[in-house]
């Protein structure tokens, strides 16, 4: 595994809460996952962080001064760059019963009330970390396949150029190009497990 792939495997988690004690508690619960934890004390700070880097998941408090959690989530889901980032809403137990419905309607992937069970929170976050890694792996695979398709296309253009020139003197070159294409196709099939 290359250094770039190892770095890509790291999946940052954005913690958004205006209360220092809550951020400390989240860090204590999620620290054992050994993934970067990024703090934001407001919806505005969260949006800035989301525009600077990719996150595997956002843990978002609902009740915050200024831009609350619902408004922050709506802004996250509105932007192409951030719309696919899963959001887990966190709110106090005295919260309005309609908060859960409103949270899901805003685009939340999950909803937990405080105080939350640390094991449950860690398990839920782990699922999103795994999904994030799988998505990154798929993106790398698709990029590699695109490069191989581009190479195949280049080989086909060379063959077409040779054939349109009408010169049969370069038959060995054409055979070489065809073998190169066959090799690329075999490699692509192996990459897909076919």
N, C-alpha and C positions, 0 to 999 in steps of 0.2 A: 504494500500500500504506500502510495506516495505521500510526501509531507502535505501536499494540497488536499488530498483525500482525507487524511487524518484530521486536518484543521476543519474541513467541511463536516466531519462527523460530530463536531461540537455543536450542540443545539442550545442556543441562548433562550432564557426564560425571562420575560418581562414581568416585574412585580409592580403593580400600580396601586398605591394607597397613600392617602394624605397623613396617616398616623404612623409615626416612627415605630411604635411598639408592634403594630401589625406587620410592618416590613421585617422587623427583627424576627418575629415568629415565623413568617414565611421562609426567611433565609435559614432558620434553624431546622425547619421541617424538610426543606428541599436541598440543603447543603450536601447531604449524603449522596445525591444524584451525580455529584461532580460535574455539573454543567454550569456555564456562566450564568449568574443571576444579575440582572440589571434592574436597578430601582428607578421608579418615577414617582414623584410626590403629587402629580396632578395629571389631568387628562392632556393638558398642553405638553407637559414633559414626555408623556407616553407617546404622543404623536411624533414628536421630534426624534425620540429613540427609534421608533418604528421606521422612520424615513432614513435613518442612518445605517441600520443593519437589519438582518433577517432574524426572526424569532420563531421558535418552534411552537410556543404557546404564550398567551398573555393571561395573567391572573389579575383581574380587574375589580377593584372595590366599586360599589355602586354609589355610595354616599360620599361625595367629595365636593368641596367648595369650587365655585367656578364651573368648569365643564364636568358634569357628573359622569358616572360610568356608562349610562345609557347613551349620552351624547358622544362620549369617547368611542364607544363601540360602533355607533352609527358612522362616525368619521372613519374608523378603521375599515369598515365594510364598504365604504363609498370609494376608497382609493384602489386602483388596480394593483398597486405595489403591495398593499397590505390586506386586501379583501379575503385572502385565503388563510390568514393567520387565525387559528382557533382561539376563542376567548372563553375562559372560565370566570364567571361572575362570582364574587364573594360579597356577602352582605351579613349584617347582624341579624340575630334571631328575632328581633323586634320589628323586622322589616314588614312592609305591607305584603299581604298574600299575593297581590297582583304583580309583585316584582319579578317572580319567577317567569310568569307568562310574558311580561314585557321584555325580560332578558332574552328569552328564546326568540321572541319576535324580532328583537334587534340583531339577532345573528349569533348569539352565544352558543357554544358547543356544549356547555355544562353550567351548572349553577350550584353553589354550595353556601350554606349558612354558617356563620361564625357562632360559637367556636366549632371548628371543623375537626374531624378525626384525622390526625396526621397521616395515618396509613392510607386512608381513602384518598386524601389529596395527593399523596406521593404516587399512588397507583394510577390515578387519573392523569397526572402530569406525565408519568412514564409512558402511558399509551400515546400521548401526543408527541413525545420525544421519539418514540419508535416510528410513528407515522411520518414525522419530519425526516428522519434518516432514510426511510424507504423512498420518500419523494425525491430526496437528493440523489439517491442511488439511481432511481429511474431517470432523473434529469441527465446524469452523467452518461447512462447507457444510451439515451436518445441522442445526446450530442455526439457520442462515439459513432453511432449508426449513421447520423447525418454526415459526418466526415467520410465514412466508408461509401455512402451513396454518392457523395460529391466526387470521390476518387473513381468510382465506377462510371459516373457520367463523363469524367475526363477521358477515361479509357475508351469509352464508346465514341466520343468525339474524334479521338485520334484514329480509330478504325474507320469511321465515316470519312474522314479526310483522306486517308489512304485509298479507300475504295472509290471515292469520287474522283481521285486523280487518275484512276484507271490503270495504275501501275501494278502489275502482278509480280514485279521484281521484289517487292517488299512483303512477300507472303510469310517469310519467317518472322518479320516484325509483327504482322497481324496475329500470327499464332502466339507469339510472346504476349501480346496484349490480351488475347482471349484467355490464356493460362493465368495471367495476372488477375483478370476479372473473376475467373473461377475460384482462385485462391481467396479473393476478398469475399465472395459469396459463402465459401466454406467457413471462413472466420466469422462472418455475420451469423450463420446458422449455429455455430458453436456458442457464440455469445448469447443466443436466445435459447440454447439447450435443445435445439432441433436435430 
